[in-house]
Amino acid sequence: MKPKIQKLLTDMIDNFDYRVVVKPDNCLIRAQKEIGIRMANSRVLNLFGWINPRNHNLPDFNPNKYVIYEREFMSKEGFERASREFKLVFEKIPELNYIFKLKEEHVEFNASLSKNDIEEIYEFVKTNYNVPIRDFQRRTR
């Protein structure tokens, strides 16, 4: 795997793992400071969910693209907002272009990635993203 792709994936994983102290050079932290935590995290989490193999068995999973505009479920205004947010996130986190290509209504893998590269990405995420589910139940003594 190319080091720049591994760094991006590590930054994504570290950012979404509440047990990790995120390093200041994390590209997501830089973007959060510029465009806000909610927008940066929500759109990057959409992309991370798409490349996370644990989600590949969901009925709406499409291995070829992450669809931004779901015509059946989104209003035109909702799509326009999501599209603006994705454009801004890709602008503020140019590292995303190592893996992804933003199109008008969807995101797909960067054409420079081979099938083997994509499989390596899936395997890296599967191996390194093991966040336990938080337990919010009250415990009795």
C-alpha positions in Angstrom: 0.0 0.0 0.0 1.2 3.5 -0.8 2.4 5.3 2.3 0.2 8.3 1.6 -2.9 6.1 1.4 -1.9 4.3 4.6 -1.5 7.6 6.4 -4.9 8.8 5.2 -6.6 5.6 6.4 -4.7 5.8 9.7 -5.9 9.4 10.2 -9.5 8.3 9.5 -9.3 5.4 11.9 -7.7 7.4 14.6 -10.2 10.1 14.3 -13.2 7.8 14.7 -11.7 5.7 17.5 -12.6 7.4 20.8 -9.8 5.5 22.6 -7.0 7.2 20.5 -5.4 10.5 21.2 -5.4 12.0 17.7 -2.1 13.5 16.5 -2.0 17.2 15.6 -0.9 16.3 12.0 -4.1 14.3 11.4 -5.6 15.7 8.2 -9.1 15.5 9.6 -8.2 17.6 12.6 -6.9 20.3 10.3 -10.2 20.3 8.4 -12.3 20.3 11.5 -10.7 23.5 12.6 -11.5 25.1 9.2 -15.0 23.8 8.5 -16.2 22.5 11.8 -16.3 19.1 13.4 -19.8 18.1 12.3 -19.3 18.7 8.6 -15.8 17.2 8.4 -16.7 14.1 10.5 -20.1 13.4 8.9 -18.9 13.5 5.3 -15.6 11.6 6.0 -17.6 9.1 8.0 -19.9 8.6 5.0 -16.8 7.7 2.9 -15.2 5.6 5.6 -18.4 3.6 6.0 -18.3 2.9 2.2 -14.8 1.5 2.4 -15.4 -0.4 5.6 -15.8 -4.1 4.7 -18.2 -4.6 7.6 -20.8 -2.6 5.7 -20.4 -4.5 2.4 -23.2 -6.9 3.3 -25.8 -4.1 3.7 -28.6 -4.2 1.1 -27.8 -0.8 -0.3 -24.0 -1.2 -0.6 -22.6 -0.4 -4.0 -19.0 -1.4 -4.5 -18.5 1.0 -7.5 -19.7 4.2 -5.9 -20.9 6.0 -2.8 -24.2 7.7 -3.9 -24.6 11.3 -2.6 -28.0 11.9 -4.2 -30.7 9.4 -3.4 -33.5 10.7 -5.6 -36.1 8.6 -3.8 -35.2 10.0 -0.3 -33.6 13.4 -0.8 -35.0 16.7 -1.8 -33.1 18.8 -4.3 -32.1 21.2 -1.5 -30.9 18.3 0.6 -28.7 17.1 -2.2 -27.4 20.6 -2.9 -26.4 20.9 0.7 -24.7 17.5 0.8 -22.9 18.3 -2.5 -21.6 21.6 -1.1 -20.4 19.9 2.0 -18.6 17.1 0.1 -16.9 19.7 -2.2 -15.8 21.6 0.8 -14.5 18.5 2.6 -12.6 17.4 -0.5 -11.2 20.9 -0.8 -10.0 21.1 2.9 -8.8 17.5 2.9 -7.1 17.0 -0.5 -5.6 13.7 0.8 -9.1 12.2 0.2 -8.2 12.3 -3.5 -5.6 9.6 -3.0 -8.5 7.2 -2.6 -11.7 8.9 -3.8 -12.9 10.9 -6.8 -15.8 13.2 -6.2 -18.3 13.3 -9.0 -21.5 15.3 -9.2 -23.9 12.8 -7.6 -21.5 10.2 -6.2 -18.0 9.4 -5.0 -16.0 6.6 -6.6 -12.5 5.2 -6.2 -9.7 7.2 -7.8 -9.1 5.7 -11.2 -5.4 5.4 -10.4 -6.2 2.6 -7.9 -6.0 -1.0 -9.1 -8.4 -3.7 -7.9 -5.4 -4.9 -5.7 -5.0 -1.4 -4.2 -8.7 -1.4 -3.3 -8.5 -4.8 -1.8 -5.6 -3.6 0.3 -7.6 -0.7 1.5 -10.5 -3.0 2.5 -8.0 -5.3 4.3 -6.3 -2.4 6.1 -9.6 -1.0 7.4 -10.8 -4.5 8.4 -7.6 -5.2 10.3 -7.1 -1.8 11.9 -10.6 -0.5 12.7 -11.7 -2.5 15.7 -13.6 -0.1 17.8 -15.7 -1.7 20.6 -19.2 -0.6 21.1 -19.6 1.8 24.0 -21.6 0.5 26.9 -23.8 3.2 28.3 -25.7 1.0 30.7 -25.6 1.9 34.3 -23.7 -0.5 36.4 -24.8 -1.5 39.8 -22.4 -2.0 42.6 
